[in-house]
Amino acid sequence: MAGFKEAFRTIALSSLLGGFAALAAPLATAGADRPERDFQALLKKKDSDESERRAAFKALVKSGVSPSKDLKREIELAWTAALRNLAKTATPRAIAQEAQGMVPTLVAAGVRMQGIVAADQAAKQDIDRELALVTEATRNLHEKLLRNGDYRDARVRLFEIGGYAAWAGVIREFTEPLGITVADLAFMQNFVAAKDQGIFEFNNLMAFRVDAAEAECMARTNLHRIRLGLRPAEIDLRLVAAARKHSEEMSRLGYFSHDSPTPHLRTPWMRAARDGVAATAENIAQTEHPREAFEMWVYSAGHHRNMIDAGQASMGIGASAGMWTQLFGAVSIRARHRTIDALAYVPLRYEAGSDVDKLFQLSAWCVSQKLTSQAEDELERVLALKPDHGQARALLAKIRP
C-alpha cells in the first residue's frame, strides 16, 4: 500500500500545480509545445518507464502549457486502458471461481443484516459483527490477489494516470481515497453475477464526472452492498444532481431535513422528479468526510435499510459544504443512458461551478434541450449570485408558467 500512496502523492502534487497552470494562457515562445510532445510520446510508448513519464509530466506542468486536444485524447485513452486493465488483473479465473464459491456466505450475512436493521434501534455491535464476518471472509482472497504482480502494477498505473487525467480535465477529480475504493471495487467484482458485471465499467464512466468525495461515497456504498451479497447500484447522474441540489439548499438555508421549506422542492420525490427521475429512498448526513457520511448511514437502521434494499437499482450522492444527500432509484439506466439528455446536464453543472456567466450559458443550454426544470434551477442560482442579472430574469419569466 505504501507504494500506491507514494505514487499518488507524486501525481497529486503535479496535478495541483497543473490545475493552476491550466488557468494560464499558452506560451507563445518557440518550442513551448516541446514538453507536451515529449510527455505525449512517452504516454504512447508501451515500454516507457514510469519515472520518465513523471519527469516529463513535471516538465509539462512547469511549462504552463494547457493540454491540447490531442494530449487530452491520449490521456483519455490511457485512463480508459488503466481502468480496464485494473478490472482484468483483479479478476483472474482462479480468484473469480473461488470468490463465486463464497457468495452464499455473503448472501447469508446480508439476510442477517437485513434482520438486524429491520428494528429502528439496531445494535451497533450486531452490525459490527456481521461486517467483521464478511470482511474476514474476503480478506484472504484479497491478500492472495495483492501478491499478484500484474494487479499491483495495475493499481499503481491507475494512480499515475488518474493524476494526469484530473490535470487534463479528462476526469473531474482524482484522490487517494477514491483510487483505493475503485481498486477495492475491482476486486469485489469477483463476487458479482456475470449479468451484472457491466455495472462496474458503467459506474466508472459516471463516477469520474462528479466530485471525488461524492464518487468515493458511492463506491463505499457499492462495496457494502456487494459484501452483503447484493448487486452494485448503478450511478444515475440525475439522482446525483437532485441530491446535490438538496445538499446545496440545506447548506444555503441552514436546515437539515428531508423536507425542504421551498414548496416545489418539499419532498425527495418532488426534487428527483425535477431532474427527470423517480426516487425510492433518501438518506442525509452532516459531516465533512465521505467515509463519515457512509458510516453514519451504516449505523442508522433506517438509512442502512435504504442502502441494502435489494430493489435499489440506481443511486446518486451529492454533497455541499458538509451536507450530504443520497438518493436511490428502482430503474436501471445502463442500457439506455445515451438517450437521456438530462445526464449530459450534470457534468456541465459541475463545470459551471458558481460562475455567473457559465451558469447563464448552462441555463440557456437547458432551455434548448427542453430541460425546463433544470433551466429554472440554474437561473435561480444566477439570480441568487447576481440579483440584477436582467437576461436571467427575462429568461426565467419566459419559461416559468
Legacy VTK file of the C-alpha trace (Angstrom):
# vtk DataFile Version 3.0
C-alpha trace
ASCII
DATASET POLYDATA
POINTS 401 float
0.000 0.000 0.000
2.885 2.363 0.686
3.858 2.153 -2.973
0.401 3.188 -4.087
0.339 6.129 -1.681
3.783 7.292 -2.745
2.737 7.139 -6.391
-0.405 9.080 -5.616
1.341 11.833 -3.660
3.754 12.459 -6.529
0.991 12.728 -9.090
-1.372 14.658 -6.798
1.237 17.376 -6.320
1.750 17.591 -10.056
-2.000 17.692 -10.588
-2.358 20.539 -8.133
0.332 22.516 -9.883
-1.250 21.679 -13.202
-4.604 22.989 -12.040
-3.066 26.422 -11.657
-1.057 26.101 -14.841
-4.192 25.346 -16.820
-5.503 28.799 -15.966
-2.593 30.492 -17.672
-2.512 31.375 -21.377
-0.424 29.008 -23.565
3.151 30.157 -24.005
3.950 31.794 -27.312
7.702 31.263 -27.192
9.434 29.000 -29.659
9.445 25.356 -28.592
6.763 25.883 -25.963
4.989 22.704 -27.099
8.102 20.548 -26.696
7.252 19.379 -23.132
3.812 18.307 -24.328
5.228 16.383 -27.284
7.791 14.680 -25.057
5.169 13.659 -22.497
2.694 12.501 -25.126
5.369 10.394 -26.823
6.167 8.649 -23.533
2.486 8.107 -22.830
2.093 6.371 -26.198
5.251 4.313 -25.846
4.364 0.879 -24.496
7.671 0.275 -22.726
8.241 3.785 -21.332
9.405 3.973 -17.730
7.122 5.407 -15.078
9.842 7.694 -13.721
10.415 9.047 -17.237
6.704 9.800 -17.640
6.570 11.542 -14.278
9.624 13.656 -15.094
8.151 14.597 -18.469
4.833 15.450 -16.827
6.570 17.653 -14.275
8.299 19.495 -17.125
4.959 19.883 -18.885
3.320 21.349 -15.804
6.254 23.681 -15.259
5.967 24.967 -18.838
2.486 26.328 -18.141
1.077 24.992 -21.404
-2.568 23.950 -21.253
-3.214 20.421 -22.611
-4.077 20.287 -26.305
-6.998 18.281 -27.683
-4.574 15.636 -28.915
-2.977 15.270 -25.494
-6.354 15.137 -23.779
-7.390 12.381 -26.143
-4.189 10.445 -25.463
-4.685 10.780 -21.703
-8.314 9.718 -22.052
-7.232 6.579 -23.905
-4.607 5.853 -21.247
-7.148 6.390 -18.474
-9.701 4.052 -20.066
-6.997 1.447 -20.585
-5.855 1.777 -16.956
-9.385 1.163 -15.668
-9.894 -1.842 -17.922
-6.518 -3.312 -17.075
-7.297 -2.943 -13.381
-10.595 -4.794 -13.861
-8.885 -7.525 -15.884
-5.987 -8.134 -13.486
-8.334 -8.003 -10.475
-10.450 -10.882 -11.793
-8.186 -13.797 -12.784
-10.121 -17.015 -13.289
-8.855 -18.781 -10.175
-9.734 -15.835 -7.926
-13.137 -15.391 -9.568
-14.021 -19.062 -9.158
-13.053 -19.066 -5.504
-14.989 -15.866 -4.931
-18.155 -17.246 -6.500
-17.966 -20.155 -4.098
-18.066 -17.659 -1.234
-21.125 -15.756 -2.476
-23.627 -17.840 -0.417
-21.720 -16.783 2.724
-22.080 -13.117 1.778
-25.752 -13.539 0.903
-26.415 -15.176 4.280
-24.671 -12.268 6.029
-26.838 -9.877 4.019
-30.007 -11.648 5.128
-28.885 -11.436 8.757
-28.036 -7.744 8.328
-31.494 -7.117 6.909
-32.917 -8.640 10.065
-30.659 -6.553 12.310
-31.584 -3.211 10.746
-35.267 -4.089 10.493
-35.534 -2.679 14.011
-35.120 1.086 14.258
-32.848 0.656 17.288
-30.358 -1.728 15.707
-27.413 -2.508 17.994
-24.028 -1.284 16.776
-22.307 -4.438 17.980
-24.648 -6.595 15.892
-23.901 -4.540 12.770
-20.167 -4.696 13.501
-20.310 -8.461 13.985
-21.742 -9.040 10.513
-19.352 -6.543 8.932
-16.410 -8.324 10.565
-17.614 -11.684 9.273
-17.843 -10.577 5.639
-14.539 -8.705 5.862
-12.828 -11.804 7.198
-14.483 -13.973 4.558
-12.954 -11.928 1.723
-9.639 -10.896 3.325
-7.580 -13.991 2.452
-8.669 -13.884 -1.169
-7.846 -10.182 -1.390
-4.411 -10.767 0.094
-3.829 -13.537 -2.455
-4.686 -11.111 -5.252
-2.385 -8.441 -3.786
0.504 -10.868 -4.223
-0.187 -10.859 -7.955
2.354 -8.547 -9.616
0.090 -7.687 -12.553
-2.658 -6.485 -10.219
-0.242 -4.448 -8.117
1.163 -2.821 -11.251
-2.357 -2.068 -12.482
-3.184 -0.288 -9.226
-0.060 1.848 -9.406
-0.830 2.641 -13.050
-4.356 3.720 -12.107
-2.990 6.191 -9.563
-0.452 7.539 -12.033
-2.845 8.038 -14.945
-5.565 9.301 -12.618
-3.356 12.262 -11.731
-2.750 13.060 -15.399
-6.447 12.692 -16.224
-7.529 15.069 -13.465
-4.942 17.656 -14.553
-6.092 17.478 -18.173
-9.786 17.665 -17.303
-10.455 14.177 -18.685
-11.993 13.336 -15.301
-13.236 15.775 -12.711
-11.048 14.801 -9.748
-8.818 12.019 -8.517
-7.899 11.483 -4.873
-6.136 8.760 -2.938
-9.279 7.527 -1.097
-11.205 7.412 -4.378
-8.415 5.458 -6.069
-8.344 2.935 -3.243
-12.115 2.393 -3.303
-12.084 1.976 -7.092
-9.323 -0.639 -6.763
-11.252 -2.396 -3.981
-14.371 -2.445 -6.167
-12.367 -4.054 -8.956
-11.547 -6.904 -6.568
-15.159 -7.170 -5.361
-16.229 -7.613 -8.974
-15.273 -11.268 -8.436
-18.302 -11.702 -6.159
-20.887 -10.285 -8.578
-23.015 -12.288 -11.021
-21.979 -12.292 -14.677
-25.137 -10.445 -15.742
-24.190 -7.508 -13.508
-20.523 -7.189 -14.471
-21.222 -4.317 -16.863
-22.261 -2.103 -13.952
-18.631 -1.617 -12.946
-17.488 -0.123 -16.249
-20.663 1.970 -16.461
-20.127 3.325 -12.954
-16.511 4.230 -13.723
-17.796 6.235 -16.683
-20.253 8.129 -14.462
-18.337 8.430 -11.179
-15.452 10.449 -12.571
-17.822 13.167 -13.780
-18.617 14.264 -10.221
-16.544 15.390 -7.250
-14.146 12.790 -5.880
-15.712 12.804 -2.410
-19.152 12.050 -3.864
-17.715 9.308 -6.093
-15.888 7.815 -3.113
-19.048 7.708 -1.009
-20.946 5.998 -3.832
-18.120 3.472 -4.207
-18.212 2.755 -0.464
-21.949 2.156 -0.687
-21.478 -0.343 -3.507
-18.636 -2.096 -1.699
-21.014 -2.508 1.235
-23.805 -3.864 -0.947
-21.548 -6.422 -2.637
-20.135 -7.599 0.716
-23.710 -8.375 1.730
-24.431 -10.371 -1.412
-26.232 -7.613 -3.343
-25.656 -6.261 -6.824
-23.994 -2.830 -7.027
-26.286 0.114 -7.706
-25.841 1.987 -10.975
-24.800 5.637 -10.712
-27.606 7.787 -12.127
-26.345 11.336 -12.629
-29.906 12.640 -12.403
-30.080 11.339 -8.851
-26.662 12.916 -8.230
-27.977 16.293 -9.422
-31.132 16.113 -7.318
-29.122 15.008 -4.270
-26.524 17.731 -4.686
-29.161 20.429 -5.084
-30.788 19.374 -1.827
-27.414 19.462 -0.065
-26.769 22.903 -1.524
-30.122 24.189 -0.315
-29.693 22.732 3.180
-26.320 24.444 3.397
-27.541 27.728 1.968
-30.702 27.985 4.095
-29.231 26.451 7.235
-31.521 23.477 7.817
-31.098 19.691 7.980
-34.173 17.755 6.935
-35.707 15.586 4.242
-38.417 18.265 3.941
-37.462 21.444 2.105
-39.032 24.797 3.008
-39.273 25.515 -0.732
-42.795 24.420 -1.810
-41.899 22.853 -5.163
-38.911 21.032 -3.578
-40.680 19.883 -0.426
-40.153 16.098 -0.706
-37.359 13.899 -2.096
-39.775 12.640 -4.749
-40.544 16.162 -5.943
-36.859 17.065 -6.049
-35.934 13.969 -8.030
-38.796 14.495 -10.464
-37.433 17.947 -11.352
-34.316 16.227 -12.647
-36.360 13.715 -14.616
-36.048 10.674 -12.375
-38.078 8.797 -9.764
-36.559 8.258 -6.324
-37.345 5.410 -3.935
-35.428 6.488 -0.801
-33.290 9.307 0.570
-30.509 9.452 3.181
-28.964 12.657 4.522
-25.937 13.306 6.732
-23.967 16.251 8.051
-20.180 15.862 8.044
-17.116 16.946 6.080
-15.917 13.485 5.044
-17.416 10.879 2.686
-16.364 7.966 4.883
-18.093 9.521 7.892
-21.282 10.105 5.889
-21.279 6.471 4.827
-20.643 5.228 8.369
-23.416 7.438 9.768
-25.835 5.710 7.417
-24.458 2.256 8.269
-25.142 2.764 11.974
-28.594 4.270 11.492
-31.082 1.478 10.913
-33.444 3.328 8.579
-30.616 4.691 6.444
-28.952 1.277 6.419
-32.177 -0.344 5.211
-32.222 2.060 2.290
-28.636 1.214 1.348
-29.106 -2.563 1.358
-32.576 -2.740 -0.136
-32.309 -5.321 -2.921
-34.751 -3.285 -5.009
-32.398 -0.312 -5.321
-31.140 -0.383 -8.909
-29.581 3.087 -9.032
-28.038 5.683 -6.764
-26.769 9.233 -6.617
-24.921 11.159 -3.905
-24.453 14.914 -3.781
-22.526 16.942 -1.184
-22.198 20.631 -0.428
-20.471 22.415 2.473
-20.739 19.493 4.880
-24.249 18.425 3.836
-24.751 15.019 2.194
-27.739 13.600 0.362
-28.067 10.082 -1.025
-30.933 9.165 -3.349
-31.903 5.736 -4.655
-33.987 4.671 -7.629
-35.590 1.420 -8.767
-34.901 1.680 -12.507
-31.775 0.569 -14.368
-30.491 3.083 -16.942
-27.333 1.328 -18.142
-28.783 0.123 -21.431
-30.324 3.460 -22.364
-28.184 6.112 -20.702
-27.056 7.593 -24.041
-30.661 8.528 -24.823
-31.200 10.511 -21.604
-30.445 14.196 -22.284
-30.541 15.096 -18.595
-27.386 13.065 -17.947
-25.318 15.477 -20.059
-26.545 18.350 -17.888
-24.824 17.130 -14.715
-21.143 17.360 -15.792
-21.886 20.779 -17.309
-23.298 21.880 -13.980
-20.107 20.869 -12.197
-18.036 22.646 -14.815
-20.034 25.869 -14.412
-19.475 25.928 -10.655
-20.581 29.321 -9.304
-19.501 31.344 -12.339
-22.469 33.553 -13.229
-21.743 33.701 -16.955
-21.264 29.938 -17.205
-24.416 29.313 -15.196
-26.436 31.533 -17.508
-24.992 29.733 -20.534
-25.903 26.438 -18.890
-29.471 27.604 -18.300
-29.762 28.620 -21.974
-28.456 25.190 -22.982
-31.044 23.544 -20.723
-33.795 25.541 -22.456
-32.501 24.395 -25.844
-32.615 20.774 -24.631
-36.125 21.215 -23.197
-34.796 20.637 -19.675
-37.101 23.290 -18.281
-36.875 22.435 -14.579
-33.091 22.339 -14.739
-33.077 25.696 -16.559
-35.215 27.192 -13.794
-32.872 25.822 -11.135
-29.795 27.327 -12.807
-31.466 30.689 -13.432
-32.398 30.823 -9.741
-28.716 30.253 -8.937
-27.706 33.065 -11.300
-30.135 35.471 -9.642
-29.031 34.425 -6.167
-25.479 35.335 -7.129
-26.378 38.412 -9.196
-29.909 39.716 -8.483
-29.695 42.387 -11.185
-28.948 39.916 -13.996
-31.573 41.149 -16.453
-31.143 38.372 -19.032
-31.595 35.684 -16.401
-34.700 37.369 -15.030
-36.175 37.697 -18.519
-35.453 34.080 -19.449
-36.883 32.820 -16.185
-40.103 34.792 -16.779
-40.316 33.338 -20.267
-40.022 29.675 -19.305
-41.834 29.728 -15.972
-45.571 29.025 -16.307
LINES 1 402
401 0 1 2 3 4 5 6 7 8 9 10 11 12 13 14 15 16 17 18 19 20 21 22 23 24 25 26 27 28 29 30 31 32 33 34 35 36 37 38 39 40 41 42 43 44 45 46 47 48 49 50 51 52 53 54 55 56 57 58 59 60 61 62 63 64 65 66 67 68 69 70 71 72 73 74 75 76 77 78 79 80 81 82 83 84 85 86 87 88 89 90 91 92 93 94 95 96 97 98 99 100 101 102 103 104 105 106 107 108 109 110 111 112 113 114 115 116 117 118 119 120 121 122 123 124 125 126 127 128 129 130 131 132 133 134 135 136 137 138 139 140 141 142 143 144 145 146 147 148 149 150 151 152 153 154 155 156 157 158 159 160 161 162 163 164 165 166 167 168 169 170 171 172 173 174 175 176 177 178 179 180 181 182 183 184 185 186 187 188 189 190 191 192 193 194 195 196 197 198 199 200 201 202 203 204 205 206 207 208 209 210 211 212 213 214 215 216 217 218 219 220 221 222 223 224 225 226 227 228 229 230 231 232 233 234 235 236 237 238 239 240 241 242 243 244 245 246 247 248 249 250 251 252 253 254 255 256 257 258 259 260 261 262 263 264 265 266 267 268 269 270 271 272 273 274 275 276 277 278 279 280 281 282 283 284 285 286 287 288 289 290 291 292 293 294 295 296 297 298 299 300 301 302 303 304 305 306 307 308 309 310 311 312 313 314 315 316 317 318 319 320 321 322 323 324 325 326 327 328 329 330 331 332 333 334 335 336 337 338 339 340 341 342 343 344 345 346 347 348 349 350 351 352 353 354 355 356 357 358 359 360 361 362 363 364 365 366 367 368 369 370 371 372 373 374 375 376 377 378 379 380 381 382 383 384 385 386 387 388 389 390 391 392 393 394 395 396 397 398 399 400
